[in-house]
Amino acid sequence: MIYRQTVAKEVSTHPWRVLGGSSRASISTKTSESLEGIPDGSIDLILTDPPYFDNLSYSELSDFYLAWHQSLGMAEPPYDNPAIAAPIKENLALTDRGDQSIEVYRNSLHRIFCECRRVLKKDGIMVFTYHHKSPVAWDALGDALVRSGLKCATVLPLRGEGQGGLHSYDGTIKWDAVFVCRKGSQVPSASSDNAVVPRTAIKQAKEQASAYAEDLAKTRQIGFRDPDRLNLERAMIVASAVIAPTHPDFMPLSDALKTSSTGGP
Ligand SMILES: C[S@@+](CC[C@H](N)C(=O)[O-])C[C@H]1O[C@@H](n2cnc3c(N)ncnc32)[C@H](O)[C@@H]1O
């Protein structure tokens, strides 16, 4: 109880109290598609971890925890009502790979990235992680990112899974790609131009991902394997995407992502 009272004093639901110095932290349980209450250009660092396309059904799984929170009287309204389930509609994760669902994911993620760009300071940094086996999952992420006006400064591999894991098998990606992004000078205008990748950047992504694989493979316990190399290569391709008219020196992002394949460099 003492703990709850102390925390209650220092944690607020209003982000501006943190910015004004009267709270140490602010917690909101809601979709990131709108970060209302956080002023433009006020944030130094955003660290986030969006749903990896369709890898996990977060809302459905969190109904289990919600039931516990409800019975302990800890769930916030309206979720203190046992008749109300976890907010599935606002969950970014896909439950099928139909064109419409992919479009909803892409658009929602785009709104989230635009909000992140809006609240970042001019020299602020946004860092997020991602991994997926499918080029369509990478295309949706890349398109949302490049249209938001965030620019990727670098991509790094980071071990995301432990040695075991119930959802792990031989082809499982164990290493996430970490994107480090900066606020671009402008948001690309909503044009009919596509997300494209310079052909030279595709070659570079393959070389860089292979160099990481070669280096990390020297220590077997690190466990950086071919699915991880492929994942990193796709992340690096996404990081170099831009919105531009069709040109022979560029390839559409969706096609560039399909040039990557398993089985080594
Ligand atoms: C990859 S997981 C992050 C896991 C977290 N890093 C951890 O270690 O527990 C993605 C998270 O995004 C949340 N999420 C899904 N849709 C969201 C949305 N529209 N806005 C904010 N968060 C969302 C999910 O509920 C899930 O907790």
The ligand as an ORCA input file, in Angstrom:
! r2SCAN-3c Opt
* xyz 0 1
  C       6.643     -6.716    -29.700
  S       5.527     -6.413    -28.350
  C       6.457     -5.516    -27.224
  C       6.923     -6.369    -26.122
  C       7.717     -5.619    -25.061
  N       8.935     -5.073    -25.631
  C       8.056     -6.562    -23.911
  O       9.224     -6.959    -23.801
  O       7.149     -6.896    -23.173
  C       4.403     -5.250    -29.031
  C       3.491     -4.555    -28.019
  O       2.736     -3.531    -28.691
  C       1.428     -3.477    -28.130
  N       0.512     -2.823    -29.099
  C      -0.260     -3.379    -30.057
  N      -0.941     -2.449    -30.740
  C      -0.598     -1.246    -30.209
  C      -0.972      0.097    -30.478
  N      -1.836      0.399    -31.464
  N      -0.427      1.075    -29.732
  C       0.466      0.780    -28.743
  N       0.873     -0.468    -28.436
  C       0.348     -1.477    -29.164
  C       1.106     -4.941    -27.869
  O       0.061     -5.058    -26.924
  C       2.454     -5.483    -27.366
  O       2.525     -5.333    -25.983
*
